[in-house]
Amino acid sequence: MRISQWGTTQVKKVLVLCTGNSCRSQMAEALWNKLGEGEWQAVSAGSKPAGYVHPMAIEVMKDLGVDLSSATSKHVEQFDKEAFDVVVTVCDNAKEACPFFPNAKRTLHWPFEDPADFEGDETERRAGFARVRDEILASIIKYLSLPGQ
């Protein structure tokens, strides 16, 4: 919660949706919480949760000083009765599985490649995870810089 010259205002809430809730949505949740600086509360979920957070997602987030080691994948049904200012789908499958979130003021679709599908050696896959992380980071920064956010 933040204080403005007019009094207390509510923290804005965002739900980030993906299929497995193991890579993209987890990184987006953590980045949004960090960049939101207490003005935003982010959570993430999946339409078919993987049951874990991908180790390479945890690794590339450490590069930015963000600890995902205790994060867990969650099912979207956990949040279906909560109200959100924004719901963001970060993959096409989640957009199709959750095309309408009734308690959202605004729904956005930001499709990112699934880094879990990247092939190559560990260095190449890690570079792919870092690239997707940076794309997510840039999208959140852009959104938060818009007037009225």
Stockholm file with secondary structure:
# STOCKHOLM 1.0

chainA/1-149         MRISQWGTTQVKKVLVLCTGNSCRSQMAEALWNKLGEGEWQAVSAGSKPAGYVHPMAIEVMKDLGVDLSSATSKHVEQFDKEAFDVVVTVCDNAKEACPFFPNAKRTLHWPFEDPADFEGDETERRAGFARVRDEILASIIKYLSLPGQ
#=GR chainA/1-149 SS CEEETTEEECCEEEEEEESSSSSHHHHHHHHHHHHTTTSEEEEEEESSCCSSCCHHHHHHHHTTTCCCTTCCCCBGGGGTTSCEEEEEECSHHHHHHSSCCTTEEEEEECCCCCGGGCCSSHHHHHHHHHHHHHHHHHHHHHHHHSTTC
#=GC SS_cons         CEEETTEEECCEEEEEEESSSSSHHHHHHHHHHHHTTTSEEEEEEESSCCSSCCHHHHHHHHTTTCCCTTCCCCBGGGGTTSCEEEEEECSHHHHHHSSCCTTEEEEEECCCCCGGGCCSSHHHHHHHHHHHHHHHHHHHHHHHHSTTC
//
